[in-house]
Amino acid sequence: MARYDAFDLASRLGQQAEAVCKRYLGAGRRQGNYWQVGDVRNTPGRSMFVRLKNTAKGPAGKWTDAATGEYGDLLDVIRESLGLIDFADVAEEARLFLSMPPPDPERGPKQHGSASALSGSADAARRLVAMCQPIGGTLVEAYLRGRGITGLHGCGHLHFHSCCYYRPDEHSPTETWPAMVAAVTDLSYRITGAHRTWLAPDGSGKAPIDIQRKAMGNLLGNAVRFGPSGEVLAAGEGIESVLSAREAMPNMSAVAALSAAHLAAIQFPEALRRLYVVRDKDRAGDGARNSLIERANAVGIEAIALSPTLEDFNEDLRTFGRDALMAHLRSQLAPKDVARFMLLAA
């Protein structure tokens, strides 16, 4: 088959990127403008992300696996997920998919006047954040304190929504639950997305629902930020894990990228000179750590991995306590940063 035909097939598949992912990567799910799954062979997990919309960073349908460094397009997805070998078979499967009627668009409220923000867009994320309130004295504060997190300074990008919509899929009815809503921002602190963690009505934990977290908007390269940018920064996946590390390093700015794939792709502030990678102890976390350290070193940024004893730093904090966590992290920091960023007593 001619090169142009392969390019044309990949381009046409990209126009239906989400439908392709639902069919061939059904073990994953949508997160903002990306489809997340374990790998191109449709293994459950979160290390691979597929771009669902055209952006300045690239066309829809392109994917990267943060754990392995693999990347490709939707023709690769069809080949690997079905175990095909010959390109002729891949192309035939792609043509069969493209010949099917497109899925019905999701029905929503009728629009009047100017078009409202599309669900899942950066505009929708900004509207959601605008409807929230600060976390002080709310269920979000109770939830975080229940996870051992008491140092809530610099948490202005965390918000509380008392009745945030929840819908696990397009076929389910809409529910409302209280939620922690985190604003995802770019380096200029412009909101590009939002991350929701639905909570139990008393704030004692997460809500008893199937999907307790969902993201929306443009996440790639961006993050939830705690404290101003500077020469030293800690970066990790989950909000709770990053905030747990900050319990021992309260003077260090930090960001939560919300997944291993997005951690590997965070943008570096111009002033950054040393980056601490707050890793989770799993395969995806290993891949994100390696990719991020390689990227940082390539632009002259010193990168140091911070490793938990258990699965992540929140589990360490809740299991061993803050003093033990401080002692564990002290041995991993650059000596000059111990006095600068850590609590004096440990």
C-alpha positions as a Markdown table, in Angstrom:
| # | Residue | x | y | z |
|---|---|---|---|---|
| 1 | Met | 0.0 | 0.0 | 0.0 |
| 2 | Ala | 1.3 | 3.5 | -0.8 |
| 3 | Arg | 2.7 | 5.6 | 2.0 |
| 4 | Tyr | 0.0 | 8.2 | 1.2 |
| 5 | Asp | -2.8 | 5.6 | 1.8 |
| 6 | Ala | -1.4 | 4.7 | 5.2 |
| 7 | Phe | -1.1 | 8.4 | 6.1 |
| 8 | Asp | -4.7 | 9.0 | 4.9 |
| 9 | Leu | -6.0 | 6.1 | 6.9 |
| 10 | Ala | -4.3 | 7.3 | 10.1 |
| 11 | Ser | -5.6 | 10.8 | 9.5 |
| 12 | Arg | -9.2 | 9.5 | 9.0 |
| 13 | Leu | -8.9 | 7.4 | 12.1 |
| 14 | Gly | -7.7 | 10.4 | 14.1 |
| 15 | Gln | -11.0 | 12.2 | 13.2 |
| 16 | Gln | -12.8 | 9.5 | 15.2 |
| 17 | Ala | -10.0 | 9.0 | 17.8 |
| 18 | Glu | -12.3 | 8.4 | 20.8 |
| 19 | Ala | -14.5 | 5.9 | 18.9 |
| 20 | Val | -11.3 | 4.0 | 17.8 |
| 21 | Cys | -10.1 | 3.9 | 21.4 |
| 22 | Lys | -13.5 | 2.7 | 22.7 |
| 23 | Arg | -13.4 | -0.1 | 20.2 |
| 24 | Tyr | -9.7 | -1.2 | 20.3 |
| 25 | Leu | -8.6 | 0.1 | 23.7 |
| 26 | Gly | -11.7 | -0.7 | 25.8 |
| 27 | Ala | -9.6 | -1.4 | 28.9 |
| 28 | Gly | -8.9 | 2.3 | 29.2 |
| 29 | Arg | -11.1 | 5.4 | 29.7 |
| 30 | Arg | -11.1 | 9.1 | 28.7 |
| 31 | Gln | -9.2 | 11.6 | 30.9 |
| 32 | Gly | -9.7 | 15.1 | 29.6 |
| 33 | Asn | -8.6 | 15.3 | 26.0 |
| 34 | Tyr | -6.8 | 12.0 | 26.2 |
| 35 | Trp | -7.6 | 8.3 | 26.3 |
| 36 | Gln | -5.6 | 6.5 | 29.0 |
| 37 | Val | -4.8 | 2.8 | 29.1 |
| 38 | Gly | -2.0 | 0.5 | 30.2 |
| 39 | Asp | -0.4 | -0.1 | 26.7 |
| 40 | Val | -1.1 | -0.3 | 23.0 |
| 41 | Arg | -2.1 | -4.0 | 23.5 |
| 42 | Asn | -5.1 | -2.9 | 25.6 |
| 43 | Thr | -3.7 | -3.8 | 29.0 |
| 44 | Pro | -5.5 | -2.1 | 31.9 |
| 45 | Gly | -3.5 | 0.7 | 33.3 |
| 46 | Arg | -2.7 | 4.4 | 32.9 |
| 47 | Ser | 0.8 | 4.8 | 31.3 |
| 48 | Met | -0.3 | 5.2 | 27.7 |
| 49 | Phe | -2.2 | 8.2 | 26.5 |
| 50 | Val | -3.9 | 8.8 | 23.1 |
| 51 | Arg | -4.6 | 12.4 | 22.0 |
| 52 | Leu | -8.3 | 12.7 | 21.2 |
| 53 | Lys | -8.3 | 16.1 | 19.6 |
| 54 | Asn | -6.0 | 18.1 | 17.3 |
| 55 | Thr | -3.9 | 20.5 | 19.4 |
| 56 | Ala | -0.8 | 22.7 | 18.8 |
| 57 | Lys | 1.2 | 19.7 | 20.2 |
| 58 | Gly | 0.0 | 17.3 | 17.5 |
| 59 | Pro | -2.8 | 15.7 | 15.7 |
| 60 | Ala | -5.6 | 13.5 | 17.2 |
| 61 | Gly | -4.7 | 9.8 | 17.3 |
| 62 | Lys | -1.1 | 10.1 | 18.2 |
| 63 | Trp | -0.1 | 8.2 | 21.4 |
| 64 | Thr | 2.8 | 7.8 | 23.8 |
| 65 | Asp | 3.5 | 5.2 | 26.4 |
| 66 | Ala | 5.3 | 6.8 | 29.3 |
| 67 | Ala | 6.4 | 3.4 | 30.8 |
| 68 | Thr | 8.1 | 2.1 | 27.7 |
| 69 | Gly | 8.8 | 5.2 | 25.5 |
| 70 | Glu | 6.8 | 3.6 | 22.6 |
| 71 | Tyr | 4.7 | 6.0 | 20.4 |
| 72 | Gly | 2.7 | 5.8 | 17.3 |
| 73 | Asp | -0.7 | 6.3 | 15.6 |
| 74 | Leu | -4.1 | 4.6 | 15.6 |
| 75 | Leu | -3.0 | 2.1 | 12.9 |
| 76 | Asp | -0.5 | 0.8 | 15.4 |
| 77 | Val | -3.3 | 0.6 | 18.0 |
| 78 | Ile | -5.3 | -1.6 | 15.6 |
| 79 | Arg | -2.3 | -3.8 | 14.8 |
| 80 | Glu | -1.2 | -4.4 | 18.4 |
| 81 | Ser | -4.6 | -4.7 | 20.0 |
| 82 | Leu | -5.7 | -7.3 | 17.5 |
| 83 | Gly | -2.3 | -9.0 | 17.2 |
| 84 | Leu | -2.1 | -8.4 | 13.4 |
| 85 | Ile | 1.1 | -8.9 | 11.5 |
| 86 | Asp | 0.6 | -7.9 | 7.8 |
| 87 | Phe | -0.1 | -4.3 | 7.1 |
| 88 | Ala | -2.7 | -5.3 | 4.6 |
| 89 | Asp | -4.8 | -6.8 | 7.4 |
| 90 | Val | -4.3 | -3.7 | 9.5 |
| 91 | Ala | -5.5 | -1.5 | 6.6 |
| 92 | Glu | -8.5 | -3.8 | 5.9 |
| 93 | Glu | -9.6 | -3.6 | 9.6 |
| 94 | Ala | -9.2 | 0.2 | 9.5 |
| 95 | Arg | -11.3 | 0.5 | 6.4 |
| 96 | Leu | -14.0 | -1.7 | 8.0 |
| 97 | Phe | -14.1 | 0.5 | 11.0 |
| 98 | Leu | -14.2 | 3.7 | 8.9 |
| 99 | Ser | -17.1 | 2.2 | 6.8 |
| 100 | Met | -19.3 | 1.9 | 9.9 |
| 101 | Pro | -21.8 | 4.6 | 10.8 |
| 102 | Pro | -20.3 | 7.1 | 13.2 |
| 103 | Pro | -21.6 | 6.8 | 16.8 |
| 104 | Asp | -24.6 | 9.0 | 17.7 |
| 105 | Pro | -23.4 | 12.3 | 19.3 |
| 106 | Glu | -24.2 | 12.5 | 23.0 |
| 107 | Arg | -27.5 | 14.3 | 23.5 |
| 108 | Gly | -27.3 | 17.3 | 25.7 |
| 109 | Pro | -29.4 | 20.4 | 26.6 |
| 110 | Lys | -30.3 | 22.6 | 23.6 |
| 111 | Gln | -28.0 | 25.5 | 23.2 |
| 112 | His | -29.4 | 29.1 | 23.0 |
| 113 | Gly | -27.5 | 32.1 | 22.0 |
| 114 | Ser | -23.7 | 31.6 | 22.0 |
| 115 | Ala | -22.4 | 28.1 | 22.2 |
| 116 | Ser | -21.5 | 27.0 | 25.6 |
| 117 | Ala | -18.2 | 25.3 | 26.5 |
| 118 | Leu | -18.0 | 21.7 | 25.3 |
| 119 | Ser | -18.0 | 19.1 | 28.0 |
| 120 | Gly | -14.4 | 18.2 | 28.9 |
| 121 | Ser | -12.9 | 21.4 | 27.3 |
| 122 | Ala | -10.6 | 23.8 | 29.0 |
| 123 | Asp | -13.4 | 26.4 | 29.0 |
| 124 | Ala | -15.7 | 23.9 | 30.8 |
| 125 | Ala | -12.9 | 23.3 | 33.3 |
| 126 | Arg | -12.6 | 27.0 | 34.0 |
| 127 | Arg | -16.4 | 27.3 | 34.5 |
| 128 | Leu | -16.3 | 24.4 | 36.9 |
| 129 | Val | -13.5 | 25.9 | 39.0 |
| 130 | Ala | -15.4 | 29.3 | 39.1 |
| 131 | Met | -18.4 | 27.5 | 40.7 |
| 132 | Cys | -16.3 | 26.2 | 43.6 |
| 133 | Gln | -15.2 | 27.6 | 46.9 |
| 134 | Pro | -11.9 | 27.5 | 48.9 |
| 135 | Ile | -11.2 | 24.3 | 50.8 |
| 136 | Gly | -10.9 | 25.9 | 54.3 |
| 137 | Gly | -13.5 | 24.4 | 56.7 |
| 138 | Thr | -15.0 | 22.1 | 53.9 |
| 139 | Leu | -15.2 | 18.4 | 53.3 |
| 140 | Val | -12.0 | 18.7 | 51.2 |
| 141 | Glu | -10.0 | 19.8 | 54.3 |
| 142 | Ala | -11.6 | 17.0 | 56.3 |
| 143 | Tyr | -10.7 | 14.4 | 53.6 |
| 144 | Leu | -7.1 | 15.5 | 53.3 |
| 145 | Arg | -6.6 | 15.6 | 57.1 |
| 146 | Gly | -8.1 | 12.1 | 57.2 |
| 147 | Arg | -5.2 | 11.1 | 55.0 |
| 148 | Gly | -2.6 | 12.7 | 57.3 |
| 149 | Ile | -2.3 | 15.9 | 55.2 |
| 150 | Thr | -2.4 | 18.9 | 57.5 |
| 151 | Gly | -0.1 | 21.4 | 55.8 |
| 152 | Leu | -2.5 | 23.1 | 53.4 |
| 153 | His | -0.5 | 26.2 | 52.6 |
| 154 | Gly | -0.1 | 26.9 | 48.9 |
| 155 | Cys | -3.2 | 24.9 | 48.1 |
| 156 | Gly | -5.1 | 27.7 | 46.4 |
| 157 | His | -5.6 | 25.6 | 43.3 |
| 158 | Leu | -7.6 | 23.1 | 45.3 |
| 159 | His | -11.4 | 23.8 | 45.6 |
| 160 | Phe | -14.6 | 22.4 | 47.0 |
| 161 | His | -17.8 | 21.8 | 45.1 |
| 162 | Ser | -20.7 | 20.7 | 47.3 |
| 163 | Cys | -22.7 | 18.9 | 44.5 |
| 164 | Cys | -20.5 | 18.1 | 41.5 |
| 165 | Tyr | -22.0 | 16.2 | 38.7 |
| 166 | Tyr | -20.9 | 12.5 | 38.3 |
| 167 | Arg | -21.7 | 10.3 | 35.3 |
| 168 | Pro | -19.6 | 7.1 | 34.9 |
| 169 | Asp | -20.5 | 6.8 | 31.2 |
| 170 | Glu | -22.9 | 8.2 | 28.6 |
| 171 | His | -25.5 | 5.5 | 29.4 |
| 172 | Ser | -25.8 | 6.2 | 33.1 |
| 173 | Pro | -27.9 | 8.7 | 34.9 |
| 174 | Thr | -26.3 | 11.8 | 36.4 |
| 175 | Glu | -25.6 | 11.9 | 40.1 |
| 176 | Thr | -24.2 | 14.6 | 42.4 |
| 177 | Trp | -21.5 | 14.2 | 45.0 |
| 178 | Pro | -19.3 | 16.6 | 46.9 |
| 179 | Ala | -15.9 | 16.8 | 45.3 |
| 180 | Met | -12.4 | 18.1 | 45.6 |
| 181 | Val | -11.8 | 20.1 | 42.3 |
| 182 | Ala | -8.2 | 20.8 | 41.4 |
| 183 | Ala | -7.4 | 23.4 | 38.8 |
| 184 | Val | -4.8 | 22.3 | 36.3 |
| 185 | Thr | -2.7 | 25.2 | 35.0 |
| 186 | Asp | 0.1 | 25.9 | 32.6 |
| 187 | Leu | 3.3 | 27.7 | 33.5 |
| 188 | Ser | 1.6 | 31.1 | 33.4 |
| 189 | Tyr | -1.0 | 29.8 | 35.9 |
| 190 | Arg | -3.8 | 29.9 | 33.3 |
| 191 | Ile | -6.4 | 27.2 | 33.9 |
| 192 | Thr | -6.3 | 24.5 | 31.2 |
| 193 | Gly | -8.1 | 21.7 | 32.9 |
| 194 | Ala | -9.7 | 20.4 | 36.1 |
| 195 | His | -9.5 | 17.2 | 38.1 |
| 196 | Arg | -12.4 | 16.0 | 40.3 |
| 197 | Thr | -12.1 | 13.6 | 43.2 |
| 198 | Trp | -15.6 | 12.7 | 44.4 |
| 199 | Leu | -15.9 | 12.5 | 48.2 |
| 200 | Ala | -18.1 | 10.7 | 50.7 |
| 201 | Pro | -20.8 | 13.1 | 52.1 |
| 202 | Asp | -19.0 | 13.3 | 55.5 |
| 203 | Gly | -15.5 | 13.7 | 54.0 |
| 204 | Ser | -14.3 | 10.5 | 55.5 |
| 205 | Gly | -13.0 | 9.2 | 52.2 |
| 206 | Lys | -13.8 | 9.0 | 48.5 |
| 207 | Ala | -17.4 | 8.5 | 47.3 |
| 208 | Pro | -18.6 | 4.9 | 47.0 |
| 209 | Ile | -18.7 | 5.0 | 43.2 |
| 210 | Asp | -17.0 | 3.1 | 40.4 |
| 211 | Ile | -14.9 | 6.0 | 39.1 |
| 212 | Gln | -13.8 | 8.2 | 41.9 |
| 213 | Arg | -11.6 | 10.5 | 39.9 |
| 214 | Lys | -12.0 | 12.2 | 36.5 |
| 215 | Ala | -10.0 | 14.8 | 34.6 |
| 216 | Met | -11.1 | 17.3 | 31.9 |
| 217 | Gly | -9.5 | 19.8 | 29.6 |
| 218 | Asn | -5.9 | 20.0 | 28.4 |
| 219 | Leu | -3.7 | 18.1 | 30.9 |
| 220 | Leu | -0.6 | 17.2 | 28.9 |
| 221 | Gly | 2.4 | 19.3 | 30.1 |
| 222 | Asn | 0.3 | 21.0 | 32.7 |
| 223 | Ala | -0.3 | 20.3 | 36.4 |
| 224 | Val | -1.9 | 21.2 | 39.7 |
| 225 | Arg | 0.5 | 23.6 | 41.4 |
| 226 | Phe | 1.4 | 24.1 | 45.0 |
| 227 | Gly | 3.4 | 27.2 | 45.7 |
| 228 | Pro | 5.3 | 29.6 | 43.3 |
| 229 | Ser | 7.7 | 28.4 | 40.7 |
| 230 | Gly | 11.4 | 28.7 | 41.6 |
| 231 | Glu | 14.8 | 27.0 | 41.1 |
| 232 | Val | 13.7 | 23.8 | 43.0 |
| 233 | Leu | 10.5 | 21.9 | 42.4 |
| 234 | Ala | 9.0 | 18.6 | 43.4 |
| 235 | Ala | 6.8 | 16.8 | 40.8 |
| 236 | Gly | 4.7 | 13.7 | 41.3 |
| 237 | Glu | 1.6 | 12.0 | 40.0 |
| 238 | Gly | -1.3 | 12.2 | 42.6 |
| 239 | Ile | -2.4 | 15.1 | 44.6 |
| 240 | Glu | -2.4 | 13.2 | 47.9 |
| 241 | Ser | 1.1 | 11.8 | 47.3 |
| 242 | Val | 2.6 | 15.1 | 46.4 |
| 243 | Leu | 1.0 | 16.8 | 49.4 |
| 244 | Ser | 2.2 | 14.0 | 51.6 |
| 245 | Ala | 5.8 | 14.7 | 50.5 |
| 246 | Arg | 5.2 | 18.4 | 51.3 |
| 247 | Glu | 4.3 | 17.4 | 54.9 |
| 248 | Ala | 8.1 | 16.8 | 55.3 |
| 249 | Met | 9.2 | 19.5 | 52.9 |
| 250 | Pro | 6.7 | 22.3 | 53.5 |
| 251 | Asn | 8.9 | 25.1 | 52.0 |
| 252 | Met | 9.3 | 23.4 | 48.6 |
| 253 | Ser | 7.0 | 24.1 | 45.7 |
| 254 | Ala | 5.4 | 21.1 | 44.1 |
| 255 | Val | 3.2 | 20.0 | 41.2 |
| 256 | Ala | 0.9 | 17.1 | 40.7 |
| 257 | Ala | 0.6 | 15.9 | 37.1 |
| 258 | Leu | -2.3 | 13.5 | 37.9 |
| 259 | Ser | -0.9 | 10.4 | 36.1 |
| 260 | Ala | 2.4 | 8.8 | 35.2 |
| 261 | Ala | 2.0 | 9.6 | 31.6 |
| 262 | His | 1.4 | 13.3 | 32.3 |
| 263 | Leu | 4.2 | 13.4 | 34.9 |
| 264 | Ala | 6.6 | 12.3 | 32.2 |
| 265 | Ala | 5.5 | 15.2 | 30.0 |
| 266 | Ile | 5.3 | 18.2 | 32.5 |
| 267 | Gln | 6.6 | 21.5 | 31.3 |
| 268 | Phe | 9.7 | 22.9 | 33.1 |
| 269 | Pro | 9.6 | 26.5 | 34.5 |
| 270 | Glu | 12.3 | 28.7 | 33.0 |
| 271 | Ala | 14.0 | 29.2 | 36.4 |
| 272 | Leu | 14.1 | 25.5 | 37.4 |
| 273 | Arg | 17.5 | 24.1 | 38.2 |
| 274 | Arg | 16.8 | 21.1 | 40.3 |
| 275 | Leu | 13.8 | 18.7 | 40.0 |
| 276 | Tyr | 12.7 | 16.1 | 42.6 |
| 277 | Val | 10.6 | 13.4 | 41.1 |
| 278 | Val | 8.1 | 12.2 | 43.7 |
| 279 | Arg | 7.6 | 8.7 | 42.2 |
| 280 | Asp | 5.0 | 6.0 | 42.9 |
| 281 | Lys | 6.5 | 2.6 | 43.3 |
| 282 | Asp | 5.0 | 0.8 | 40.3 |
| 283 | Arg | 5.9 | 0.1 | 36.6 |
| 284 | Ala | 4.2 | 3.2 | 35.4 |
| 285 | Gly | 6.0 | 5.3 | 38.0 |
| 286 | Asp | 9.3 | 3.8 | 37.1 |
| 287 | Gly | 8.7 | 4.7 | 33.4 |
| 288 | Ala | 7.6 | 8.3 | 34.3 |
| 289 | Arg | 10.7 | 8.8 | 36.5 |
| 290 | Asn | 13.1 | 7.6 | 33.9 |
| 291 | Ser | 11.5 | 9.7 | 31.1 |
| 292 | Leu | 11.3 | 12.8 | 33.2 |
| 293 | Ile | 14.9 | 12.6 | 34.5 |
| 294 | Glu | 16.1 | 12.1 | 30.9 |
| 295 | Arg | 14.2 | 15.1 | 29.7 |
| 296 | Ala | 15.4 | 17.3 | 32.6 |
| 297 | Asn | 19.0 | 16.3 | 32.2 |
| 298 | Ala | 18.8 | 17.0 | 28.5 |
| 299 | Val | 18.1 | 20.7 | 29.3 |
| 300 | Gly | 20.6 | 21.1 | 32.1 |
| 301 | Ile | 18.2 | 20.5 | 35.0 |
| 302 | Glu | 19.5 | 18.3 | 37.8 |
| 303 | Ala | 16.9 | 15.6 | 38.5 |
| 304 | Ile | 16.7 | 13.4 | 41.7 |
| 305 | Ala | 14.1 | 10.7 | 42.3 |
| 306 | Leu | 12.4 | 10.5 | 45.7 |
| 307 | Ser | 11.2 | 7.0 | 46.4 |
| 308 | Pro | 8.6 | 5.9 | 49.0 |
| 309 | Thr | 9.0 | 2.9 | 51.2 |
| 310 | Leu | 5.6 | 1.5 | 50.3 |
| 311 | Glu | 3.5 | 2.2 | 47.2 |
| 312 | Asp | 3.4 | 6.0 | 47.4 |
| 313 | Phe | 4.1 | 8.8 | 49.9 |
| 314 | Asn | 0.6 | 9.0 | 51.2 |
| 315 | Glu | 0.7 | 5.4 | 52.2 |
| 316 | Asp | 4.1 | 6.1 | 53.9 |
| 317 | Leu | 2.7 | 9.1 | 55.7 |
| 318 | Arg | -0.4 | 7.2 | 57.0 |
| 319 | Thr | 1.5 | 4.1 | 57.9 |
| 320 | Phe | 4.7 | 5.4 | 59.5 |
| 321 | Gly | 3.8 | 9.0 | 60.4 |
| 322 | Arg | 5.4 | 12.4 | 59.5 |
| 323 | Asp | 8.6 | 12.0 | 61.5 |
| 324 | Ala | 9.5 | 8.8 | 59.9 |
| 325 | Leu | 8.7 | 10.2 | 56.5 |
| 326 | Met | 10.9 | 13.2 | 57.2 |
| 327 | Ala | 13.8 | 11.0 | 58.1 |
| 328 | His | 13.3 | 8.9 | 55.0 |
| 329 | Leu | 13.2 | 11.9 | 52.7 |
| 330 | Arg | 16.1 | 13.7 | 54.4 |
| 331 | Ser | 18.4 | 11.0 | 53.2 |
| 332 | Gln | 17.3 | 11.5 | 49.6 |
| 333 | Leu | 17.5 | 15.3 | 49.3 |
| 334 | Ala | 20.6 | 17.2 | 48.2 |
| 335 | Pro | 22.3 | 18.4 | 51.5 |
| 336 | Lys | 21.8 | 22.1 | 50.7 |
| 337 | Asp | 18.0 | 21.5 | 50.4 |
| 338 | Val | 17.5 | 19.8 | 53.8 |
| 339 | Ala | 17.8 | 23.0 | 55.8 |
| 340 | Arg | 16.2 | 25.1 | 53.1 |
| 341 | Phe | 13.0 | 23.1 | 52.6 |
| 342 | Met | 12.5 | 20.7 | 55.4 |
| 343 | Leu | 11.1 | 21.2 | 58.9 |
| 344 | Leu | 13.9 | 21.8 | 61.5 |
| 345 | Ala | 12.9 | 18.9 | 63.8 |
| 346 | Ala | 12.7 | 15.3 | 62.8 |
